[in-house]
Every structure is written in structure tokens, then in C-alpha cells.
Amino acid sequence: MPKLLWKPGTMLYPLPAVMVSCGAEPSEYNIITISWTGTICTDPPMCYISVRPSRHSYEIIRTTGCYVINLTTRKLAGVTDWCGVRSGRDHDKFRETGLTPVPASKVRAPMILESPVNIECIVKEIKELGSHSMFISEVAAVHAAGEYYNERTGVFKLSDAEPVSYIHGRYYDTGSFIGRFGFSVEKRKKKKK
């Protein structure tokens, strides 16, 4: 079957479905669900989120210069979606979802306690790109739930938290383990006779 030719669009999937928390004080705390997010640099560690200027969180993040990316899980999928379709102009998202805001270590925005990984971000540049503006940010700190860390092996098993991804308007879990980085070129150990 031949490939279909579509108009240009954003078909780079899957993407992480994350909740971004923002606000410098409890009266302005908000949560926005984002899928336009990713890593852009290792040293210094940097990532980005892209937000429509019309969204309530846009001005909060622009003014405070910080936010927290909170990874989501299968268990958090319902509140993740709810925070994406409801506006912080009309809803107190922490109160209405039952999520717990906790202080971050480096930024004024709160972290979401229930998230397995919280990434504190400091905005370095805002690029206006069209429908969205990209907040290019330096990672100030990362918090990870100890329940997913195996001290014996030194491996953080985020997969045990059942992270959620976003594919063209739908949420999915991340699926099955295929192999670790470099598995395609690994030398196979010979079996002893």
C-alpha cells in the first residue's frame, strides 16, 4: 500500500504527557497539561515546554520565570487530562484534583507530590514561534520517587510507575521493554560448555 501524503503537521509521536506546575505563591498556583515538551541539551541540562499565549499558565510562567515538569502515570491519567481541558482562570486545579503542591528546592513553583519525577526549570529564553511560544529552560533540580529506585542495581525503574505518553489526541502507557541503549551492537556472551 502506498504512503498517504498529508499537509505539514506535528506528527512526531509519542510525546510525554506531563503536568507543568507554576506560580510563585499558593494563590496563583496552577497546573497545565503539556505534550509539547522535551530535552534540548545535556550540558547544561536544558528542556523546553511550548505554551499557547492564550493559556492561563503562559503569563504565570513568563512573569515568574520558572515552572516544574511533573511526569505523569497511568494512575494520574484522569487528572492529567482534566488539567489540560480546564482553565486555571476558572478552577483551582490543586484543590479540585486533590493533587498535593509541595515546595521545590530551587524554584518558586510547586512540585506535584504524586508525580514520580519532578523537574525544576528556570526559563532562560522565550521564543515566539506562531501558535505557541517555547520556554527554553535550564534544569535546576530533579526529584525522583525513591520507591522506583533499586539501590542494589543503581537503576531507576520509571517504567514501574507506568508513565503516560500522548499520541495524536490519545493517551497511552509506554508499553514493553525492548532493549537498552546499544543493545543492537552488544557482543553476545558465549555460553560456557
Secondary structure, 3 states (H helix, E strand, C coil): CCCCCCCCCCCCCCEECEEEEECCCHHHCEEEEECCEEEEECCCCEEEEEECCCCHHHHHHHHHCEEEEEECEHHHHHHHHHHHHCCCCCCCHHHHHCCCEECCCCCCCCEECCCCEEEEEEEEEEEECCCCEEEEEEEEEEEECHHHEECCCCEECHHHHCEEEEECCEEEECCCCCCCCCHHHCCCCCCCC
